[in-house]
């Protein structure tokens, strides 16, 4: 009988744990699609590992563990794999943490292959993504255990590689959870966060905006099987919304929208938009867009410090604001859901302004109804 031993190898540094999303519902709804997802996942991870010698990468079925000495190498790895994976319709969540980790391997037997992980680095990376109900990569924001890694973390935040994000979890007490996430670059989704130039001749929209359609399709597939699984895709759109330049949108001559983002077009312009986003779970995305637009328009009108009734009427009658509010306030549950949304969604007091504009609108409706009744 061959001698069987378990070898232990210790390492220290940064760890990324990745886990594919919605595997259970794909296994039921589209087994062939699941096979393709696994194949794409393995091939893309393998390609990124082959060009990243500073990393050690392990994969098992629908998950991967990545180790590097430098946080920047982990970030670059995610940048390499997230774009092709998302554009192939393969979505994952991840956790990044640092610390010591031990690898356990079997030796002395040829037909056994595998590696197990234990220790703060790998364990915290795994635990971080496990509680994440989102397509994001969570970065454990506690102070790093070593000074050089604390500086790496600080530098990543300063560069904008680590940002605030929000995920939606219908099983959580407050439904919306804020956390530190690895920033999502525009190229990673094939979605342009910047504005379109609607005046360009022959413009047909930025390449890759079909990714939004892929996200929505996955949301509705998952919705039929698992409410919590479908929420992961709402969180991806929330991430896009947080970093989209909604505030640049302007309505000209009553019908001509200029400088809009692809997601804004889907939310407020395309006729199919309201149907695609009818679920109350999408209220947070409408709230983020409306908040950014209200802040931008009150600045443009030089009314950001004016709280008078005249200023309120002027803001409400601004064509851009009026059109956006018309869409948002028709959402049956929008105003009632605002109380459960994170306060950070409503920057610079835009939440209070939204409530006041809602009240102003209701007064106008009541006044017009009374006027018609009297005639």
VENQUI-V991304 format. One record per pair of residues at least 6 apart in sequence whose C-alpha atoms are under 8 Angstrom apart, sorted by the first residue. I is the first residue (numbers start at 1). GAP is how many residues later the second one is. Records with the same first field share a line. If there is no record, write none. Layout:
I: GAP, GAP
//
This chain:
2: 106, 107
3: 105, 106
4: 102, 103, 104, 105
5: 101, 102, 103
6: 98, 99, 100, 101
7: 96, 97, 98, 99, 100
8: 94, 95, 96, 97
9: 93, 94, 95
10: 90, 91, 92, 93
11: 89, 90, 91, 92
12: 57, 86, 87, 88, 89, 109
13: 54, 55, 56, 57, 85, 86, 87, 108
14: 53, 54, 55, 56, 57, 60, 82, 83, 84, 85, 107
15: 50, 51, 52, 53, 59, 80, 81, 82, 83, 106, 107, 110
16: 48, 49, 50, 51, 58, 78, 79, 80, 81, 106, 109, 110
17: 46, 47, 48, 49, 77, 78, 79, 105, 108, 109, 112
18: 45, 46, 47, 74, 75, 76, 77, 111
19: 43, 44, 45, 73, 74, 75, 110
20: 42, 43, 70, 71, 72, 73
21: 69, 70, 71, 72, 114, 208
22: 200, 207
23: 11, 39
25: 197, 200, 201
26: 7, 8
27: 7
29: 192
37: 52, 53
38: 23, 24
40: 45, 48, 50
41: 21, 44, 49
42: 17
44: 37, 40, 41
45: 36
48: 29, 32, 33
49: 6, 7, 8, 28
52: 25
54: 14, 15, 19
55: 11, 12, 13, 18, 19
56: 10, 11, 12
57: 7, 8, 9, 10
58: 6, 7, 8
59: 6
65: 57
66: 8
67: 7
68: 6
70: 79, 82
71: 78, 81, 82
72: 80, 84
75: 86, 107
79: 109
82: 106, 107
83: 104, 105, 106, 107
84: 104
85: 6
86: 102, 103, 125
87: 102, 103, 121, 124
89: 122, 125, 126
91: 44
92: 43, 44
93: 36, 39, 41, 42, 43, 44
94: 31, 32, 34, 35, 41, 42, 43, 44
95: 29, 30, 31, 32, 33, 34, 42, 43, 44, 45
96: 28, 29, 32, 41, 42, 43, 44
97: 24, 25, 27, 28, 42, 43
98: 22, 23, 24, 26, 27, 46, 47
99: 20, 21, 22, 23, 46
100: 19, 20, 21, 22
101: 16, 17, 18, 19, 20, 21
102: 15, 16, 17
103: 12, 13, 14, 15
104: 11, 12, 13
105: 9, 10, 11
106: 6, 7, 8, 9
117: 6
124: 16
125: 15
128: 10, 11, 12
129: 8, 9
132: 6, 35
133: 34, 35, 36, 95, 96, 98, 99, 102
134: 33, 34, 97, 98, 99, 100, 101, 102
135: 97, 98, 100, 101
136: 45, 46, 99, 100
137: 44, 45
138: 41, 42, 43, 44
139: 23, 41, 42, 43
140: 40
141: 39
143: 7
144: 6, 9
156: 6
157: 6
160: 23
161: 21, 22
162: 18, 19, 20, 21
163: 17, 18, 19, 20
164: 14, 15, 16, 17
165: 13, 14, 15, 16, 74, 77
166: 10, 11, 12, 13, 69, 72, 73
167: 9, 10, 11, 65, 67, 68, 71
168: 7, 8, 9, 63, 64, 66, 67, 113
169: 6, 7, 8, 59, 62, 63
170: 57, 58, 61
171: 57
174: 166
175: 165
176: 164, 165, 166
177: 165
178: 164
184: 55, 56
186: 6, 7
189: 19, 22
190: 17, 18, 19, 21
191: 15, 16, 17, 18, 20, 21, 71
192: 14, 16, 17, 69, 70
193: 47, 50, 51, 52, 68, 69
194: 50, 51, 67
195: 50, 53, 54, 64, 65, 66, 67
196: 9, 10, 62, 63, 64, 65, 66
197: 6, 61, 62, 63
198: 59, 60, 61, 62
199: 59
205: 57
206: 56
209: 53
212: 25, 51
215: 18, 21, 22
216: 17, 60
218: 12, 15
219: 11, 12, 13, 14, 15
220: 10
221: 9
222: 7, 8
223: 6, 7
231: 50
234: 47, 48
237: 48
238: 46, 47
241: 22, 44, 47, 48
242: 46
244: 17, 19
245: 15, 16
246: 14, 15, 18, 43, 46, 47
247: 42, 45, 46, 47, 48, 49, 50
248: 11, 12, 45, 48
249: 8, 9, 10, 11, 12, 44, 71
250: 7, 8, 9, 10, 70
251: 6, 7, 68, 69
252: 6, 67
254: 65
264: 25
266: 6, 7
267: 6, 7, 10, 19
268: 6, 56, 59
278: 53
280: 53, 54
283: 51, 54
284: 57
286: 42
287: 51, 58, 59
288: 57, 58
290: 34, 35, 38
291: 54, 55, 56, 59, 60
292: 55
293: 28
294: 27, 56
295: 9, 52, 53, 55
297: 18, 21, 23, 24
298: 6, 17
301: 14
303: 8
312: 44, 45, 48
313: 47
315: 6
316: 6, 41
328: 6
329: 6, 29
335: 20
//
